[in-house]
Amino acid sequence: MSEQSRWRPETVAVRGGYAGDNATHSISVPIYQTVGYQFDDTSHAARLFNLDEPGNIYTRIMNPTADVLEQRVAQLEGGVGALAFSSGMAAITGAILNIARSGDEILSSTSLYGGTWTLFTSTLRDFGITVRFIGDEELPEIDRAFNEHTRAVFVESVGNPRLDITDIQGWADAAHRHGVPLIVDNTFPTPYLERPIEHGADIVVHSLTKWIGGHGNSLGGIVVDAGRFDYQVERFPYYSQPDSSYHGLVFGTLEAAAYITRLRVKILRDTGAAISPTNAYYIIQGLETLPLRVRQESSTAQDLAERLTEHPRVSWVNYPGLSNHPSHRRGQQYFSHGLYGSILNFGVKGGHDQALKVMDRLKLWLIVANVGDVRSMAIHPASTTHQQLSPKEQDLAGAPGDLIRLSVGLEHPDDLFEDLAQALEG
Ligand SMILES: *Cc1c(COP(=O)(O)O)cnc(C)c1O
């Protein structure tokens, strides 16, 4: 383990969390496509059910294929443990329900993925959990937004579609001043570009569906815990009070393992959004090439951003790797390897209608609302993901009518640029 903790991300991506299968010596991580596991005898079964001894019980709560994925992502993020879910949204929901209940509050940045936005403004509200919002620019006044009901702070490491890089350390310091953990959705940079735990985050969540899986074939999500937040205080009764569904266990006494253990044996057990073993396998396959893909895609995105800047039919380009981007300097602090990821936005001269014409002339770029696939994809947010907003609200949300968002894949940069150029020139 200590040797593994020194491994660089490229090594962890292909070797982390798997030392071989004792029964078969399989090199590739086996797909343990099973629901149940045989107990040695009745007392073994009873010990597992009482959490006296670790071991496999039922795939809704744990599975050996998912376990490799969990260990590997935990190592990449620098956490003490992780728990996989059936999707990114299930992971975010679980991360919050493991801390907050009816009457509690969450403080969140306004710059959020659409599904997270509606979870926070609608579904959680219906369950009695109130989410208060605060913009990145209001960070200096954040202290006023906390109260005795606040249970966590939630941010994304990169805002979309603005592509502004979040000051994780600033948000973490504020959360800790008020005795609550910081949860960071790190889907966009992936742990290869950014490790929020190193900047003060307590919990990291991912949609594995995007870059970590990377091939657009499987949904998945994960929650990683840094293991250093002390939940065994009055503010967190889930961890400081005895749990009647586990014979009075006080979860906080599990210390660094408290958060992920409770997430597994309470939230996942009771809500059931477990990842399938086969999806966990596909996502492990993707994860093995994550560093290679992120490097290539970031380099292509940088190249396209520079070439689009020069194009006469393009009015502006938004890519944090360009030195004039408002987040470029912050990226140097938070992002590794001098890379800035594979999402870039640009504005088409002529506005909304011209942007739609350019979209419809694309041949190689796929029109898809998803991101993080090996295939390059384009979307016009104003007519799709942000369609319900007024033009003014679209501008405020960073999705004006002339904007085309690109998720850069692994095709040759020249092929990708030539297709954009023919579509722009019509
Ligand atoms: C896609 C996405 C999610 C949701 O993930 P699913 O796997 O689609 O449920 C959450 N956060 C961000 C930043 C995403 O891009």
The ligand as a Tripos MOL2 file, in Angstrom:
@<TRIPOS>MOLECULE
LIG
   15    15     1     0     0
SMALL
NO_CHARGES

@<TRIPOS>ATOM
      1 C1        -22.6770   14.5960  -16.4150 C.3       1 LIG1
      2 C2        -22.3920   15.3160  -15.1630 C.ar      1 LIG1
      3 C3        -23.0350   14.9580  -13.9660 C.ar      1 LIG1
      4 C4        -24.0840   13.8680  -13.9080 C.3       1 LIG1
      5 O1        -23.5400   12.6330  -14.2200 O.3       1 LIG1
      6 P1        -24.3940   11.3900  -14.8180 P.3       1 LIG1
      7 O2        -23.4040   10.2820  -14.8400 O.co2     1 LIG1
      8 O3        -24.8840   11.8010  -16.1710 O.co2     1 LIG1
      9 O4        -25.5280   11.1530  -13.8600 O.co2     1 LIG1
     10 C5        -22.7130   15.6590  -12.8200 C.ar      1 LIG1
     11 N1        -21.8060   16.6600  -12.8280 N.ar      1 LIG1
     12 C6        -21.1750   17.0420  -13.9560 C.ar      1 LIG1
     13 C7        -20.1830   18.1310  -13.8990 C.3       1 LIG1
     14 C8        -21.4370   16.3730  -15.1580 C.ar      1 LIG1
     15 O5        -20.8010   16.7650  -16.2810 O.3       1 LIG1
@<TRIPOS>BOND
     1     1     2 1
     2     2     3 ar
     3     2    14 ar
     4     3     4 1
     5     3    10 ar
     6     4     5 1
     7     5     6 1
     8     6     7 2
     9     6     8 1
    10     6     9 1
    11    10    11 ar
    12    11    12 ar
    13    12    13 1
    14    12    14 ar
    15    14    15 1
@<TRIPOS>SUBSTRUCTURE
     1 LIG1         1 GROUP 0 **** ****
